Amino acid sequence: MRFLVTNDDGYRSPGINMLARILGEIGDVVVVAPDEEMSATSHSLTLTRPLRVNRRQKGIYTIDGTPTDCVMLAVNGLISERPDYVCSGINHGANLGDDVTYSGTVAAAIEGTLLGIPSLAISYASRDPRFMAGWEETLRSILAQITSQRMPEDTLLNLNLPAIPATESRGVKVTTLGKRTYQDAVTSKEDQRGQVFYWIGGQEIQWKGNHSSDFMATREGYVSITPLHLDLTNYRALEELNAWDLSLRKEEI
């Protein structure tokens, strides 16, 4: 079994090294990761400049681009054999609810899925790494079970490990996406020259979702596994929209 491993924290991240080590016990691993942090780059491609690839050591390559760039370049020529899985992570910080739309970690798994490769995104629900290493044995067992199954079509799995010691885990729960709102998502200040600058990133104030949601599962000490589908169509709304009068009138043409 062949694994392509990437992330959005950069190739020096302890999380990606831990993931590569675990998967190396299951099969062959090639790491193709950004050469620096690329968090919150979402599913962006670098189209305005050429990309540089560096071979750091056997089986480890870095790219001066996004996680999506890494997967696309790896699959389309950088590595000699097509991987059986794309595994992105382990991200330092949760990727729950709405955050999956911003996440470079999740985007790498989306790109793998678009390329027809079963893909996983894995995150640890805290930027404080003190308990993360203790999850190695548990994660090894989860990944061995997942890779022995057939993945649903056009679907990636988004895993989040709770920020607690693994010995306190309550198990694994298959979940839905939650939703959270922020306070002061954009703040502005003045520099010493009187020029205004802005910081994006507010304080979390509220999570919404029932007990099947990803944030509730990690809060309660479960490993959350959320299946994400590439088809974003809201099928419940189709009938409602089809009832709208959306035809062009002559005066509008």
Secondary structure as UniProt FT lines:
FT   STRAND          2..6
FT   TURN            11..12
FT   HELIX           14..24
FT   TURN            25..26
FT   STRAND          28..34
FT   TURN            39..40
FT   TURN            42..43
FT   STRAND          53..57
FT   TURN            58..59
FT   STRAND          60..63
FT   HELIX           67..73
FT   HELIX           74..78
FT   STRAND          85..92
FT   HELIX           97..101
FT   HELIX           104..114
FT   TURN            115..116
FT   STRAND          119..124
FT   HELIX           129..135
FT   HELIX           136..146
FT   TURN            147..148
FT   TURN            153..154
FT   STRAND          155..161
FT   HELIX           166..168
FT   STRAND          171..174
FT   STRAND          179..183
FT   STRAND          186..190
FT   TURN            192..193
FT   STRAND          196..200
FT   STRAND          203..208
FT   TURN            211..212
FT   HELIX           214..219
FT   TURN            220..221
FT   STRAND          222..229
FT   HELIX           235..237
FT   HELIX           238..242
FT   HELIX           250..252
//
